[in-house]
Amino acid sequence: MRSMSISSSFEIRVCQSCGLRYPLTEAHPFGVRCPHCLGETRVVLKKEMGGGEVSEEVKSNKKEMRAVLLDNIRSAWNVGSILRSADGFGFTHAYLCGITPTPEVDAVRKTALGAEEYVTWSHHKDAVKLVKGLKLEDWKVTALEEDQRAVSISQFANSRSADSKTLHPFVLILGSEVTGIDPELLDLADHILHIPMRGQKRSFNVANAFSIAAYALSE
């Protein structure tokens, strides 16, 4: 359950004692006292929350068959974050497979911030069985994984023609934070993509990786 109601506006306040600058929504428990030193604050800006009409482009994108498949993702926080990003990038459904927690778990809902109301979801015990069924329905399957067969996601995104981007519905697969995507799922994928790493670490957090891939594939 959320600890506070959703507000339609907020204030930017500055503490007159310590100088802390922070946002304050209408229902926030901080009140008008500084959350750092409890000093008195003053309002320097008032603003309405973002919103407005959904653009025709966004409405159109919502109609595309674009899904994400999370297989054995352990962290409820990662799942909730991915659901929130999925809505932002126009994904319409989430297949939650294996031990992946669903929005029935509080931590998923808390991190998703209501995105589970816009991205439909379903739970499946066996992701391999599910993907075999999707392929029979002409879905294109893309896996995000470090693999000898993988190509750079930027190279793949640049090589796609405009027609190929909307010709078939597609599903993007992400796997376990520890063991990666099930090898049988990789064998079923039409494309295996990887995100090039510039530093010393071998991979991104799975929620961050999804956002990078979703953006690249949505362009």
C-alpha positions in Angstrom: 0.0 0.0 0.0 1.3 3.4 -0.8 2.2 5.6 2.1 0.9 8.8 0.6 -1.6 10.0 -1.9 -0.6 11.1 -5.4 -0.5 14.9 -5.6 -1.2 17.1 -8.6 1.3 19.8 -7.7 4.4 20.5 -5.6 6.5 23.2 -4.2 10.3 23.8 -4.2 11.3 25.0 -0.7 14.6 26.3 0.7 15.5 26.1 4.4 16.3 29.4 5.9 18.7 27.8 8.4 20.8 25.3 6.5 20.0 26.1 2.9 18.6 22.7 1.9 16.6 22.9 -1.3 14.0 20.1 -1.7 10.6 19.4 -3.4 7.4 19.1 -1.3 4.2 17.5 -2.5 0.8 18.4 -1.0 0.5 15.1 1.1 4.2 14.6 2.0 4.8 13.9 5.7 7.8 16.3 5.8 5.5 19.2 6.1 7.0 22.7 5.8 9.8 22.1 8.2 13.3 21.2 6.8 13.8 17.4 6.7 17.5 18.0 7.5 17.5 20.4 10.4 13.8 21.1 11.0 14.3 24.8 10.4 11.7 27.0 8.8 11.5 27.0 5.0 10.3 29.3 2.3 8.6 28.5 -1.1 10.7 29.5 -4.1 8.7 27.7 -6.8 5.3 26.1 -7.3 4.6 23.8 -10.1 1.9 21.4 -11.4 2.9 17.7 -11.9 3.6 16.6 -15.4 0.7 15.2 -17.4 -1.6 16.4 -20.2 -2.9 14.6 -23.2 -1.1 11.6 -24.6 0.3 12.3 -28.1 -1.0 10.5 -31.2 2.5 9.0 -31.6 2.3 7.4 -28.2 -1.2 6.2 -28.8 0.0 4.6 -32.0 3.0 2.9 -30.4 0.8 1.5 -27.7 -1.0 -0.6 -30.3 2.2 -2.3 -31.5 2.7 -5.9 -30.3 5.8 -5.4 -28.2 6.5 -7.5 -25.1 9.2 -8.3 -22.6 9.9 -11.7 -21.1 11.6 -11.9 -17.7 12.8 -15.4 -17.0 13.8 -16.2 -13.4 14.6 -12.6 -12.4 15.0 -12.8 -8.7 14.7 -9.2 -7.6 11.2 -7.7 -7.2 12.8 -4.3 -7.4 14.3 -5.0 -10.8 10.9 -6.4 -12.0 9.1 -3.3 -10.9 11.6 -1.0 -12.5 11.4 -2.9 -15.7 7.6 -2.7 -15.7 7.9 1.1 -15.3 10.4 1.4 -18.1 8.4 -1.0 -20.3 5.4 1.3 -20.2 7.6 4.3 -21.1 9.0 2.5 -24.1 5.6 1.3 -25.4 5.8 -2.3 -24.4 2.3 -3.7 -24.0 2.8 -6.9 -22.1 5.2 -8.6 -19.7 5.6 -12.4 -19.6 6.9 -13.2 -16.1 8.4 -16.7 -16.0 9.8 -19.1 -13.6 10.6 -17.6 -10.2 10.1 -14.0 -11.4 7.9 -12.2 -8.9 4.6 -10.7 -10.2 2.8 -7.4 -9.3 1.0 -9.4 -6.6 4.3 -8.8 -4.6 4.3 -5.4 -2.8 7.9 -4.6 -3.7 7.1 -5.0 -7.5 4.1 -2.7 -7.2 6.1 -0.1 -5.1 8.9 0.1 -7.7 6.5 0.0 -10.7 4.7 3.0 -9.4 1.4 2.0 -11.1 2.9 0.9 -14.4 1.4 -2.6 -13.9 -1.9 -1.0 -14.5 -0.9 -0.2 -18.1 1.5 -3.0 -19.0 -0.6 -6.2 -18.9 1.2 -9.2 -17.5 0.9 -13.0 -17.2 2.9 -15.6 -15.3 4.3 -18.8 -16.9 6.1 -21.6 -15.2 8.1 -22.7 -18.4 9.5 -19.9 -20.6 10.8 -22.3 -23.2 7.3 -23.7 -23.7 5.9 -20.2 -23.9 8.4 -19.0 -26.5 7.8 -22.0 -28.7 4.2 -21.0 -28.7 4.9 -17.4 -29.5 7.1 -18.4 -32.5 4.2 -20.5 -33.8 2.2 -17.3 -33.7 4.9 -15.5 -35.8 6.5 -13.5 -33.0 10.1 -12.5 -33.4 12.2 -13.4 -30.4 15.2 -11.2 -29.3 17.4 -12.2 -26.4 19.7 -9.8 -24.5 22.7 -11.8 -23.4 26.5 -12.1 -23.5 27.0 -15.0 -26.0 29.4 -15.9 -28.8 26.5 -15.5 -31.2 25.5 -12.1 -29.9 25.8 -8.9 -32.0 26.1 -5.4 -30.7 22.7 -3.9 -30.0 23.6 -0.6 -31.7 24.8 -2.5 -34.8 21.6 -4.5 -34.9 19.4 -1.4 -34.4 21.1 0.5 -37.2 20.9 -2.4 -39.6 17.1 -2.8 -39.3 15.0 -1.4 -42.1 11.9 0.7 -41.3 9.7 -2.1 -42.5 11.3 -4.8 -40.4 10.6 -2.8 -37.2 6.9 -3.2 -37.5 6.5 -6.3 -39.7 6.1 -8.7 -36.8 5.3 -8.5 -33.1 8.4 -9.1 -31.0 9.4 -10.1 -27.5 12.6 -9.1 -25.7 14.0 -11.7 -23.3 16.0 -11.0 -20.2 17.2 -13.8 -17.8 18.5 -14.5 -14.4 20.9 -11.9 -12.8 23.2 -14.7 -11.9 23.0 -17.5 -14.6 21.7 -15.4 -17.5 19.2 -16.6 -20.1 18.3 -20.3 -20.3 20.4 -21.8 -23.1 17.3 -23.3 -24.7 15.7 -19.9 -24.9 18.9 -18.6 -26.6 18.6 -21.4 -29.2 15.0 -20.3 -29.9 15.9 -16.6 -30.3 15.9 -15.0 -33.8 18.5 -12.5 -32.6 20.9 -12.5 -29.6 22.1 -9.0 -28.7 24.6 -7.6 -26.3 25.4 -4.2 -24.9 29.1 -3.3 -25.3 30.8 -2.5 -22.0 33.4 0.3 -21.8 34.6 -0.2 -18.3 35.8 -3.2 -16.1 32.4 -4.7 -15.3 31.0 -7.3 -17.6 27.3 -6.4 -17.5 24.7 -3.8 -16.4 22.1 -4.3 -13.8 19.2 -6.1 -15.6 16.7 -3.2 -15.2 19.3 -0.8 -16.7 20.1 -3.2 -19.5 16.4 -3.5 -20.3 16.1 0.3 -20.6 19.1 0.6 -22.9 17.9 -2.2 -25.1 14.3 -1.0 -25.2 15.4 2.5 -26.2 17.7 1.1 -29.0 15.0 -1.2 -30.3 12.3 1.5 -30.2 14.2 4.0 -32.3 
